[in-house]
Amino acid sequence: MENVKDTFKEVAAAILPVTIVVIILQVALMRLPLEALLQFLVGVVFVSIGFFLFLLGVTAGLLPVGELIGKKLPKTKKSWLIIGTGFLLGLAVTIAEPDVRVLAKQIDQVSAGEISSGILVMAVALGLAIFVAAAMVRTIFSIPIHYMLIGGYVLVFALSMFVPDTFVSISFDAGGVTTGPMAVPFILALGVGVASVLRAPSASSSEGFGLIGLASIGPILAIMLLGVLFQ
C-alpha cells in the first residue's frame, strides 16, 4: 500500500506542473479552442493513469526481475553467458522502448519513408545491445568506465566528420531516447545485480551505475554508421 501512495505522489509531481503551466498559458495567452483544452485534460487523465500503472509495474516487476537475473548470471561463472544475456536484453528492451518508436515514426514521416522506422529501430537496438554487452565486459573485468566513455566519444566525434549533418542530429536524439522508461529500469537493475555479485577489492555494486550512459553511445554510433550507408 505504501508503494501505491509513493507512486501516486510521483505521478502527481510529474504531471501536475505541466498541467498547471498549460492552463495558465491558456488563460493568459493562448486562448485555445475549448475542444482542444478538453482534449488536453482528457489526455492528462489517461497519461496519469498509464504512468501510475507503468511505475507500479516497474517497481513490482521489472526492477526485481532485472536485479535477480543480474545476481543469478555471475553464479554460472560463464562470462559469455553474462555478456550474451546483456546483449539480448539490451536488444529486446530497446525494440520495446516507446520513445524509440516515437523518434523512428517522426523520422520516417520527415524523410518521406527514405529512412524507414523499422531500419531505425533495429539500428538503435543493435547499437545499444552491443554497448550493454560491452558494459558487462567492463563489470566482469573491472575496466575503468572513463576509459570506455572517452574511447566511445572520441569515436563518435571522429565519425561525425564523415556523416551527413542530418544523421549526426538524429544519432544524438537516438542516444537520448534509449534512456527511456523500458530500458533504464531493466538494464540498470541488471548492471547493479551483476556488480553486486562480482564484488572484489576493486569492484562493488556501485559499478553497476554508469551502464546507461555507456550504453547510450551505441545508438549514436549505429545511426552514424547508418548515415554512412545512406550517403
Salt bridges, closest charged atoms under 4 A:
GLU67 OE2 - LYS71 NZ 3.64
